[in-house]
Structure formats: structure tokens, C-alpha cells
Amino acid sequence: MSVTTTTHLNFRGDARAALEFYRSVFGGDLAVVTYRDAGNVQEESEADQVMWGQVRAGNGFRVMAYDVPSRTGFDRGENSFFVSLRGEGVEEVTGYWRGLCDGATVVVPIGPAGWAPAYGMLRDRFGVVWVVDVSVGGDGGGGHNG
């Protein structure tokens, strides 16, 4: 038996755009169920928002997202989570980094770090902070400069 974890991102109306953007960077398949699709419309203006969505790619990338309904409190918070993207080679992670940089604010430019051949941190155009690095010998034991 094995267990996997998948980052589940919460948005307020931007989930579909975020999932489409991540699919454009990482490839894979996009699946979206709206509140209307699920027969769970509480507020007509939110009927076509994402109740559940996922991007799943053959390279192992997976992310899920939904739009928090207006009747539910939502505060993204400051630095409440990072999405860690770890690859096996500098070229691989640098390609993803370039895609994620579209509309992003770079926190730490990608480059060599004491614990990895490449490390960088950015806040993408949806406010999600990505930590991108290269694994070294297994999990890599990387840190965060933020």
C-alpha cells in the first residue's frame, strides 16, 4: 500500500483560471466540477465556480483546487502554505520555473543553493508561493529562504 498527498488550493473565484494556468505549465489533464454540475448551487452568481478541480500530469504533478463559496469565510493568510516543486535536474525545474514566472513576483531568484544545485521561490499571479528546487540524494532535505 502507498499513500500520496496532493496540494489542495483554495481560491475565491480564481480556481478555474489557476488550474488552467498550472496545466499550461506542467501539462496533464484538467478535471473540473462546478457547483452547478454537482447540483449544489447556493448562490446563482457562483454556480459556475469550481466545487472541485484537479490537474493530474503523467510526470507526477498533481494539484487540486476549489472556489470557497461567499457564504464561507476565506482568508488566505500570509505565508500560510508553500507548494514545494522538487525535480531531479536543474533543466527540468528551470523549465517549470520559467512557466510559473508568468505574472509572478520572484521572492528568491532560481540558482545554486547550499543544499541544492537549484533553488528558487516565487509568488505566482494567483498569490500561491512556490518553492522550486532540485532533490539531492533522495528527498534532498532542502530548506526555505523566505
TIDOTOR-41172 format. One record per residue: residue in one letter; x, y, z of N, C-alpha, C in turn. Coordinates in pm, whole numbers, plus 50000, padded with zeros to 5 digits. Layout:
<site rest="a" n_east="X" n_north="Y" n_up="Z" ca_east="X" ca_north="Y" ca_up="Z" c_east="X" c_north="Y" c_up="Z"/>
...
This chain:
<site rest="m" n_east="50084" n_north="49881" n_up="50000" ca_east="50000" ca_north="50000" ca_up="50000" c_east="50087" c_north="50124" c_up="50000"/>
<site rest="s" n_east="50039" n_north="50229" n_up="49938" ca_east="50112" ca_north="50356" ca_up="49941" c_east="50014" c_north="50471" c_up="49960"/>
<site rest="v" n_east="50067" n_north="50580" n_up="50007" ca_east="49987" ca_north="50699" ca_up="50032" c_east="50051" c_north="50814" c_up="49956"/>
<site rest="t" n_east="49970" n_north="50900" n_up="49898" ca_east="50021" ca_north="51020" ca_up="49834" c_east="49949" c_north="51140" c_up="49893"/>
<site rest="t" n_east="50013" n_north="51254" n_up="49884" ca_east="49947" ca_north="51378" ca_up="49923" c_east="49937" c_north="51466" c_up="49800"/>
<site rest="t" n_east="49834" n_north="51546" n_up="49795" ca_east="49814" ca_north="51638" ca_up="49685" c_east="49782" c_north="51775" c_up="49745"/>
<site rest="t" n_east="49850" n_north="51875" n_up="49698" ca_east="49820" ca_north="52010" ca_up="49744" c_east="49681" c_north="52049" c_up="49696"/>
<site rest="h" n_east="49598" n_north="52100" n_up="49788" ca_east="49463" ca_north="52144" ca_up="49756" c_east="49458" c_north="52293" c_up="49783"/>
<site rest="l" n_east="49443" n_north="52372" n_up="49677" ca_east="49446" ca_north="52518" ca_up="49688" c_east="49306" c_north="52574" c_up="49692"/>
<site rest="n" n_east="49285" n_north="52673" n_up="49776" ca_east="49155" ca_north="52737" ca_up="49791" c_east="49160" c_north="52877" c_up="49733"/>
<site rest="f" n_east="49059" n_north="52911" n_up="49654" ca_east="49052" ca_north="53041" ca_up="49589" c_east="48915" c_north="53103" c_up="49613"/>
<site rest="r" n_east="48900" n_north="53226" n_up="49572" ca_east="48770" ca_north="53292" ca_up="49576" c_east="48739" c_north="53339" c_up="49435"/>
<site rest="g" n_east="48699" n_north="53244" n_up="49349" ca_east="48660" ca_north="53278" ca_up="49213" c_east="48768" c_north="53258" c_up="49107"/>
<site rest="d" n_east="48891" n_north="53225" n_up="49147" ca_east="49002" ca_north="53210" ca_up="49052" c_east="49045" c_north="53065" c_up="49030"/>
<site rest="a" n_east="48977" n_north="52968" n_up="49086" ca_east="49024" ca_north="52829" ca_up="49081" c_east="49039" c_north="52778" c_up="48938"/>
<site rest="r" n_east="48940" n_north="52802" n_up="48852" ca_east="48950" ca_north="52751" ca_up="48715" c_east="49069" c_north="52814" c_up="48642"/>
<site rest="a" n_east="49085" n_north="52943" n_up="48653" ca_east="49198" ca_north="53010" ca_up="48587" c_east="49331" c_north="52958" c_up="48641"/>
<site rest="a" n_east="49339" n_north="52936" n_up="48772" ca_east="49463" ca_north="52884" ca_up="48831" c_east="49492" c_north="52743" c_up="48780"/>
<site rest="l" n_east="49391" n_north="52656" n_up="48779" ca_east="49411" ca_north="52520" ca_up="48730" c_east="49451" c_north="52519" c_up="48583"/>
<site rest="e" n_east="49388" n_north="52603" n_up="48502" ca_east="49425" ca_north="52610" ca_up="48360" c_east="49569" c_north="52658" c_up="48344"/>
<site rest="f" n_east="49609" n_north="52753" n_up="48426" ca_east="49747" ca_north="52803" ca_up="48422" c_east="49844" c_north="52692" c_up="48460"/>
<site rest="y" n_east="49818" n_north="52620" n_up="48569" ca_east="49909" ca_north="52513" ca_up="48612" c_east="49915" c_north="52403" c_up="48506"/>
<site rest="r" n_east="49804" n_north="52376" n_up="48440" ca_east="49805" ca_north="52277" ca_up="48331" c_east="49894" c_north="52326" c_up="48217"/>
<site rest="s" n_east="49891" n_north="52456" n_up="48188" ca_east="49975" ca_north="52509" ca_up="48080" c_east="50124" c_north="52497" c_up="48114"/>
<site rest="v" n_east="50157" n_north="52499" n_up="48241" ca_east="50297" ca_north="52488" ca_up="48283" c_east="50341" c_north="52342" c_up="48289"/>
<site rest="f" n_east="50259" n_north="52255" n_up="48349" ca_east="50301" ca_north="52118" ca_up="48378" c_east="50242" c_north="52013" c_up="48285"/>
<site rest="g" n_east="50144" n_north="52051" n_up="48202" ca_east="50078" ca_north="51953" ca_up="48117" c_east="49976" c_north="51873" c_up="48197"/>
<site rest="g" n_east="49927" n_north="51768" n_up="48136" ca_east="49834" ca_north="51681" ca_up="48207" c_east="49689" c_north="51706" c_up="48174"/>
<site rest="d" n_east="49605" n_north="51647" n_up="48254" ca_east="49461" ca_north="51653" ca_up="48234" c_east="49395" c_north="51740" c_up="48339"/>
<site rest="l" n_east="49300" n_north="51820" n_up="48295" ca_east="49223" ca_north="51908" ca_up="48383" c_east="49084" c_north="51848" c_up="48401"/>
<site rest="a" n_east="49042" n_north="51837" n_up="48526" ca_east="48906" ca_north="51794" ca_up="48557" c_east="48845" c_north="51899" c_up="48648"/>
<site rest="v" n_east="48722" n_north="51943" n_up="48614" ca_east="48654" ca_north="52046" ca_up="48693" c_east="48508" c_north="52006" c_up="48710"/>
<site rest="v" n_east="48460" n_north="52018" n_up="48834" ca_east="48319" ca_north="52002" ca_up="48866" c_east="48274" c_north="52134" c_up="48926"/>
<site rest="t" n_east="48175" n_north="52197" n_up="48863" ca_east="48124" ca_north="52324" ca_up="48916" c_east="48015" c_north="52296" c_up="49019"/>
<site rest="y" n_east="47978" n_north="52399" n_up="49092" ca_east="47867" ca_north="52385" ca_up="49187" c_east="47740" c_north="52346" c_up="49112"/>
<site rest="r" n_east="47723" n_north="52400" n_up="48990" ca_east="47606" ca_north="52365" ca_up="48908" c_east="47611" c_north="52216" c_up="48871"/>
<site rest="d" n_east="47729" n_north="52170" n_up="48825" ca_east="47744" ca_north="52029" ca_up="48787" c_east="47705" c_north="51935" c_up="48901"/>
<site rest="a" n_east="47739" n_north="51974" n_up="49022" ca_east="47715" ca_north="51889" ca_up="49140" c_east="47575" c_north="51909" c_up="49198"/>
<site rest="g" n_east="47496" n_north="52000" n_up="49142" ca_east="47363" ca_north="52027" ca_up="49195" c_east="47369" c_north="52090" c_up="49333"/>
<site rest="n" n_east="47471" n_north="52171" n_up="49355" ca_east="47494" ca_north="52230" ca_up="49487" c_east="47504" c_north="52383" c_up="49477"/>
<site rest="v" n_east="47412" n_north="52444" n_up="49403" ca_east="47413" ca_north="52589" ca_up="49385" c_east="47344" c_north="52655" c_up="49503"/>
<site rest="q" n_east="47421" n_north="52730" n_up="49581" ca_east="47366" ca_north="52805" ca_up="49693" c_east="47348" c_north="52952" c_up="49655"/>
<site rest="e" n_east="47433" n_north="52998" n_up="49565" ca_east="47433" ca_north="53138" ca_up="49520" c_east="47448" c_north="53134" c_up="49368"/>
<site rest="e" n_east="47346" n_north="53180" n_up="49295" ca_east="47346" ca_north="53169" ca_up="49149" c_east="47471" c_north="53230" c_up="49086"/>
<site rest="s" n_east="47522" n_north="53339" n_up="49139" ca_east="47641" ca_north="53403" ca_up="49081" c_east="47765" c_north="53315" c_up="49094"/>
<site rest="e" n_east="47761" n_north="53212" n_up="49177" ca_east="47876" ca_north="53123" ca_up="49197" c_east="47853" c_north="52984" c_up="49135"/>
<site rest="a" n_east="47744" n_north="52967" n_up="49062" ca_east="47706" ca_north="52835" ca_up="49010" c_east="47813" c_north="52773" c_up="48921"/>
<site rest="d" n_east="47883" n_north="52855" n_up="48845" ca_east="47983" ca_north="52802" ca_up="48752" c_east="48125" c_north="52807" c_up="48809"/>
<site rest="q" n_east="48137" n_north="52838" n_up="48937" ca_east="48268" ca_north="52832" ca_up="49002" c_east="48302" c_north="52687" c_up="49033"/>
<site rest="v" n_east="48427" n_north="52663" n_up="49066" ca_east="48479" ca_north="52528" ca_up="49085" c_east="48448" c_north="52476" c_up="49225"/>
<site rest="m" n_east="48371" n_north="52366" n_up="49229" ca_east="48346" ca_north="52297" ca_up="49356" c_east="48460" c_north="52198" c_up="49382"/>
<site rest="w" n_east="48512" n_north="52139" n_up="49276" ca_east="48628" ca_north="52050" ca_up="49284" c_east="48699" c_north="52054" c_up="49150"/>
<site rest="g" n_east="48830" n_north="52068" n_up="49154" ca_east="48908" ca_north="52067" ca_up="49032" c_east="49044" c_north="52006" c_up="49056"/>
<site rest="q" n_east="49102" n_north="51954" n_up="48948" ca_east="49232" ca_north="51888" ca_up="48960" c_east="49308" c_north="51896" c_up="48829"/>
<site rest="v" n_east="49438" n_north="51909" n_up="48838" ca_east="49529" ca_north="51886" ca_up="48726" c_east="49615" c_north="51767" c_up="48767"/>
<site rest="r" n_east="49622" n_north="51670" n_up="48678" ca_east="49700" ca_north="51549" ca_up="48703" c_east="49782" c_north="51521" c_up="48578"/>
<site rest="a" n_east="49914" n_north="51520" n_up="48593" ca_east="50003" ca_north="51502" ca_up="48479" c_east="50082" c_north="51372" c_up="48492"/>
<site rest="g" n_east="50122" n_north="51318" n_up="48379" ca_east="50199" ca_north="51194" ca_up="48375" c_east="50336" c_north="51205" c_up="48440"/>
<site rest="n" n_east="50387" n_north="51328" n_up="48454" ca_east="50518" ca_north="51347" ca_up="48516" c_east="50511" c_north="51346" c_up="48669"/>
<site rest="g" n_east="50392" n_north="51320" n_up="48724" ca_east="50376" ca_north="51314" ca_up="48869" c_east="50314" c_north="51438" c_up="48930"/>
<site rest="f" n_east="50301" n_north="51545" n_up="48854" ca_east="50242" ca_north="51668" ca_up="48908" c_east="50094" c_north="51650" c_up="48932"/>
<site rest="r" n_east="50049" n_north="51692" n_up="49052" ca_east="49908" ca_north="51692" ca_up="49085" c_east="49878" c_north="51811" c_up="49174"/>
<site rest="v" n_east="49766" n_north="51875" n_up="49146" ca_east="49717" ca_north="51982" ca_up="49233" c_east="49565" c_north="51983" c_up="49225"/>
<site rest="m" n_east="49502" n_north="52012" n_up="49337" ca_east="49356" ca_north="52024" ca_up="49339" c_east="49322" c_north="52165" c_up="49384"/>
<site rest="a" n_east="49202" n_north="52211" n_up="49349" ca_east="49161" ca_north="52346" ca_up="49386" c_east="49010" c_north="52357" c_up="49386"/>
<site rest="y" n_east="48962" n_north="52456" n_up="49461" ca_east="48820" ca_north="52490" ca_up="49455" c_east="48800" c_north="52636" c_up="49491"/>
<site rest="d" n_east="48681" n_north="52686" n_up="49457" ca_east="48642" ca_north="52822" ca_up="49494" c_east="48562" c_north="52818" c_up="49622"/>
<site rest="v" n_east="48613" n_north="52882" n_up="49725" ca_east="48543" ca_north="52890" ca_up="49853" c_east="48418" c_north="52974" c_up="49832"/>
<site rest="p" n_east="48300" n_north="52922" n_up="49866" ca_east="48177" ca_north="52999" ca_up="49845" c_east="48173" c_north="53124" c_up="49933"/>
<site rest="s" n_east="48101" n_north="53224" n_up="49886" ca_east="48095" ca_north="53352" ca_up="49958" c_east="48033" c_north="53338" c_up="50097"/>
<site rest="r" n_east="47952" n_north="53237" n_up="50119" ca_east="47890" ca_north="53217" ca_up="50250" c_east="47989" c_north="53161" c_up="50353"/>
<site rest="t" n_east="48108" n_north="53122" n_up="50305" ca_east="48211" ca_north="53063" ca_up="50391" c_east="48326" c_north="53162" c_up="50406"/>
<site rest="g" n_east="48376" n_north="53178" n_up="50526" ca_east="48489" ca_north="53267" ca_up="50548" c_east="48610" c_north="53225" c_up="50468"/>
<site rest="f" n_east="48686" n_north="53322" n_up="50424" ca_east="48806" ca_north="53292" ca_up="50344" c_east="48910" c_north="53399" c_up="50371"/>
<site rest="d" n_east="49023" n_north="53356" n_up="50422" ca_east="49137" ca_north="53444" ca_up="50443" c_east="49261" c_north="53363" c_up="50410"/>
<site rest="r" n_east="49322" n_north="53393" n_up="50297" ca_east="49439" ca_north="53318" ca_up="50253" c_east="49551" c_north="53325" c_up="50356"/>
<site rest="g" n_east="49558" n_north="53435" n_up="50429" ca_east="49664" ca_north="53448" ca_up="50527" c_east="49796" c_north="53485" c_up="50463"/>
<site rest="e" n_east="49892" n_north="53511" n_up="50543" ca_east="50025" ca_north="53546" ca_up="50495" c_east="50117" c_north="53427" c_up="50517"/>
<site rest="n" n_east="50174" n_north="53373" n_up="50411" ca_east="50264" ca_north="53258" ca_up="50419" c_east="50201" c_north="53138" c_up="50487"/>
<site rest="s" n_east="50072" n_north="53115" n_up="50461" ca_east="50004" ca_north="53003" ca_up="50524" c_east="50043" c_north="52868" c_up="50465"/>
<site rest="f" n_east="50097" n_north="52868" n_up="50344" ca_east="50146" ca_north="52744" ca_up="50284" c_east="50239" c_north="52778" c_up="50168"/>
<site rest="f" n_east="50326" n_north="52684" n_up="50134" ca_east="50407" ca_north="52688" ca_up="50013" c_east="50376" c_north="52560" c_up="49937"/>
<site rest="v" n_east="50386" n_north="52565" n_up="49806" ca_east="50382" ca_north="52444" ca_up="49726" c_east="50527" c_north="52414" c_up="49690"/>
<site rest="s" n_east="50575" n_north="52297" n_up="49730" ca_east="50712" ca_north="52258" ca_up="49702" c_east="50715" c_north="52175" c_up="49574"/>
<site rest="l" n_east="50790" n_north="52222" n_up="49475" ca_east="50808" ca_north="52151" ca_up="49349" c_east="50953" c_north="52107" c_up="49344"/>
<site rest="r" n_east="50976" n_north="51978" n_up="49353" ca_east="51111" ca_north="51925" ca_up="49359" c_east="51131" c_north="51831" c_up="49242"/>
<site rest="g" n_east="51235" n_north="51855" n_up="49163" ca_east="51267" ca_north="51769" ca_up="49050" c_east="51406" c_north="51711" c_up="49064"/>
<site rest="e" n_east="51442" n_north="51630" n_up="48965" ca_east="51571" ca_north="51561" ca_up="48972" c_east="51683" c_north="51633" c_up="48899"/>
<site rest="g" n_east="51650" n_north="51734" n_up="48819" ca_east="51754" ca_north="51803" ca_up="48744" c_east="51728" c_north="51951" c_up="48730"/>
<site rest="v" n_east="51835" n_north="52029" n_up="48718" ca_east="51825" ca_north="52174" ca_up="48706" c_east="51744" c_north="52213" c_up="48582"/>
<site rest="e" n_east="51770" n_north="52148" n_up="48470" ca_east="51700" ca_north="52182" ca_up="48346" c_east="51549" c_north="52162" c_up="48362"/>
<site rest="e" n_east="51510" n_north="52051" n_up="48423" ca_east="51368" ca_north="52021" ca_up="48443" c_east="51300" c_north="52128" c_up="48528"/>
<site rest="v" n_east="51355" n_north="52157" n_up="48646" ca_east="51288" ca_north="52253" ca_up="48735" c_east="51295" c_north="52395" c_up="48680"/>
<site rest="t" n_east="51401" n_north="52427" n_up="48607" ca_east="51412" ca_north="52561" ca_up="48549" c_east="51304" c_north="52583" c_up="48443"/>
<site rest="g" n_east="51269" n_north="52478" n_up="48369" ca_east="51160" ca_north="52489" ca_up="48271" c_east="51028" c_north="52520" c_up="48339"/>
<site rest="y" n_east="50998" n_north="52450" n_up="48449" ca_east="50876" ca_north="52478" ca_up="48523" c_east="50881" c_north="52618" c_up="48585"/>
<site rest="w" n_east="50997" n_north="52656" n_up="48635" ca_east="51016" ca_north="52789" ca_up="48695" c_east="50979" c_north="52897" c_up="48593"/>
<site rest="r" n_east="51032" n_north="52882" n_up="48470" ca_east="51002" ca_north="52981" ca_up="48366" c_east="50851" c_north="52992" c_up="48342"/>
<site rest="g" n_east="50782" n_north="52879" n_up="48339" ca_east="50637" ca_north="52882" ca_up="48320" c_east="50565" c_north="52950" c_up="48435"/>
<site rest="l" n_east="50606" n_north="52918" n_up="48557" ca_east="50541" ca_north="52976" ca_up="48676" c_east="50569" c_north="53125" c_up="48689"/>
<site rest="c" n_east="50678" n_north="53173" n_up="48631" ca_east="50716" ca_north="53315" ca_up="48641" c_east="50620" c_north="53409" c_up="48568"/>
<site rest="d" n_east="50536" n_north="53356" n_up="48480" ca_east="50443" ca_north="53439" ca_up="48405" c_east="50349" c_north="53511" c_up="48503"/>
<site rest="g" n_east="50369" n_north="53640" n_up="48520" ca_east="50287" ca_north="53720" ca_up="48610" c_east="50323" c_north="53707" c_up="48757"/>
<site rest="a" n_east="50435" n_north="53643" n_up="48787" ca_east="50474" ca_north="53615" ca_up="48925" c_east="50564" c_north="53724" c_up="48983"/>
<site rest="t" n_east="50577" n_north="53722" n_up="49115" ca_east="50675" ca_north="53803" ca_up="49187" c_east="50782" c_north="53707" c_up="49238"/>
<site rest="v" n_east="50904" n_north="53725" n_up="49195" ca_east="51013" ca_north="53638" ca_up="49238" c_east="51056" c_north="53681" c_up="49378"/>
<site rest="v" n_east="51054" n_north="53586" n_up="49471" ca_east="51097" ca_north="53610" ca_up="49608" c_east="51246" c_north="53582" c_up="49620"/>
<site rest="v" n_east="51289" n_north="53466" n_up="49568" ca_east="51430" ca_north="53428" ca_up="49563" c_east="51455" c_north="53378" c_up="49421"/>
<site rest="p" n_east="51543" n_north="53445" n_up="49344" ca_east="51571" ca_north="53400" ca_up="49208" c_east="51626" c_north="53257" c_up="49208"/>
<site rest="i" n_east="51592" n_north="53181" n_up="49104" ca_east="51641" ca_north="53044" ca_up="49099" c_east="51792" c_north="53044" c_up="49071"/>
<site rest="g" n_east="51861" n_north="52959" n_up="49145" ca_east="52005" ca_north="52947" ca_up="49130" c_east="52059" c_north="52847" c_up="49229"/>
<site rest="p" n_east="52190" n_north="52825" n_up="49225" ca_east="52250" ca_north="52729" ca_up="49318" c_east="52229" c_north="52773" c_up="49463"/>
<site rest="a" n_east="52212" n_north="52673" n_up="49550" ca_east="52196" ca_north="52699" ca_up="49693" c_east="52286" c_north="52601" c_up="49768"/>
<site rest="g" n_east="52310" n_north="52626" n_up="49894" ca_east="52397" ca_north="52540" ca_up="49973" c_east="52349" c_north="52397" c_up="49981"/>
<site rest="w" n_east="52218" n_north="52373" n_up="49967" ca_east="52162" ca_north="52239" ca_up="49981" c_east="52116" c_north="52179" c_up="49849"/>
<site rest="a" n_east="52122" n_north="52255" n_up="49740" ca_east="52069" ca_north="52204" ca_up="49613" c_east="52136" c_north="52274" c_up="49495"/>
<site rest="p" n_east="52148" n_north="52205" n_up="49382" ca_east="52203" ca_north="52267" ca_up="49261" c_east="52118" c_north="52383" c_up="49210"/>
<site rest="a" n_east="51988" n_north="52384" n_up="49245" ca_east="51899" ca_north="52493" ca_up="49206" c_east="51790" c_north="52507" c_up="49311"/>
<site rest="y" n_east="51760" n_north="52633" n_up="49345" ca_east="51653" ca_north="52665" ca_up="49440" c_east="51599" c_north="52802" c_up="49405"/>
<site rest="g" n_east="51467" n_north="52818" n_up="49413" ca_east="51406" ca_north="52949" ca_up="49393" c_east="51269" c_north="52952" c_up="49457"/>
<site rest="m" n_east="51220" n_north="53073" n_up="49482" ca_east="51087" ca_north="53090" ca_up="49541" c_east="51018" c_north="53204" c_up="49471"/>
<site rest="l" n_east="50890" n_north="53184" n_up="49437" ca_east="50812" ca_north="53291" ca_up="49375" c_east="50668" c_north="53285" c_up="49423"/>
<site rest="r" n_east="50601" n_north="53398" n_up="49413" ca_east="50457" ca_north="53407" ca_up="49439" c_east="50391" c_north="53424" c_up="49303"/>
<site rest="d" n_east="50314" n_north="53322" n_up="49261" ca_east="50257" ca_north="53327" ca_up="49126" c_east="50144" c_north="53430" c_up="49119"/>
<site rest="r" n_east="50092" n_north="53448" n_up="49000" ca_east="49992" ca_north="53553" ca_up="48977" c_east="49862" c_north="53528" c_up="49052"/>
<site rest="f" n_east="49846" n_north="53409" n_up="49113" ca_east="49728" ca_north="53380" ca_up="49193" c_east="49757" c_north="53390" c_up="49342"/>
<site rest="g" n_east="49879" n_north="53434" n_up="49379" ca_east="49915" ca_north="53450" ca_up="49519" c_east="49970" c_north="53326" c_up="49585"/>
<site rest="v" n_east="49992" n_north="53219" n_up="49508" ca_east="50046" ca_north="53095" ca_up="49563" c_east="50198" c_north="53100" c_up="49560"/>
<site rest="v" n_east="50261" n_north="53069" n_up="49674" ca_east="50407" ca_north="53068" ca_up="49684" c_east="50458" c_north="52929" c_up="49649"/>
<site rest="w" n_east="50548" n_north="52926" n_up="49550" ca_east="50611" ca_north="52802" ca_up="49503" c_east="50757" c_north="52802" c_up="49544"/>
<site rest="v" n_east="50801" n_north="52692" n_up="49604" ca_east="50942" ca_north="52669" ca_up="49634" c_east="50988" c_north="52563" c_up="49535"/>
<site rest="v" n_east="51081" n_north="52599" n_up="49449" ca_east="51126" ca_north="52511" ca_up="49342" c_east="51271" c_north="52475" c_up="49369"/>
<site rest="d" n_east="51301" n_north="52342" n_up="49371" ca_east="51441" ca_north="52303" ca_up="49389" c_east="51467" c_north="52166" c_up="49328"/>
<site rest="v" n_east="51594" n_north="52128" n_up="49331" ca_east="51639" ca_north="52001" ca_up="49278" c_east="51670" c_north="51911" c_up="49396"/>
<site rest="s" n_east="51616" n_north="51790" n_up="49394" ca_east="51644" ca_north="51696" ca_up="49503" c_east="51787" c_north="51648" c_up="49492"/>
<site rest="v" n_east="51847" n_north="51626" n_up="49607" ca_east="51984" ca_north="51576" ca_up="49613" c_east="51981" c_north="51452" c_up="49699"/>
<site rest="g" n_east="52010" n_north="51337" n_up="49639" ca_east="52015" ca_north="51212" ca_up="49716" c_east="51886" c_north="51183" c_up="49789"/>
<site rest="g" n_east="51783" n_north="51147" n_up="49719" ca_east="51657" ca_north="51116" ca_up="49783" c_east="51569" c_north="51238" c_up="49793"/>
<site rest="d" n_east="51524" n_north="51271" n_up="49915" ca_east="51432" ca_north="51380" ca_up="49935" c_east="51501" c_north="51514" c_up="49931"/>
<site rest="g" n_east="51630" n_north="51518" n_up="49951" ca_east="51703" ca_north="51644" ca_up="49935" c_east="51717" c_north="51725" c_up="50060"/>
<site rest="g" n_east="51626" n_north="51714" n_up="50154" ca_east="51638" ca_north="51787" ca_up="50281" c_east="51652" c_north="51936" c_up="50264"/>
<site rest="g" n_east="51594" n_north="51994" n_up="50160" ca_east="51609" ca_north="52137" ca_up="50134" c_east="51547" c_north="52225" c_up="50242"/>
<site rest="g" n_east="51581" n_north="52351" n_up="50237" ca_east="51526" ca_north="52447" ca_up="50331" c_east="51454" c_north="52556" c_up="50255"/>
<site rest="h" n_east="51411" n_north="52658" n_up="50328" ca_east="51339" ca_north="52769" ca_up="50266" c_east="51406" c_north="52898" c_up="50306"/>
<site rest="n" n_east="51432" n_north="52984" n_up="50208" ca_east="51481" ca_north="53119" ca_up="50234" c_east="51365" c_north="53213" c_up="50215"/>
<site rest="g" n_east="51286" n_north="53241" n_up="50298" ca_east="51177" ca_north="53327" ca_up="50261" c_east="51156" c_north="53431" c_up="50357"/>
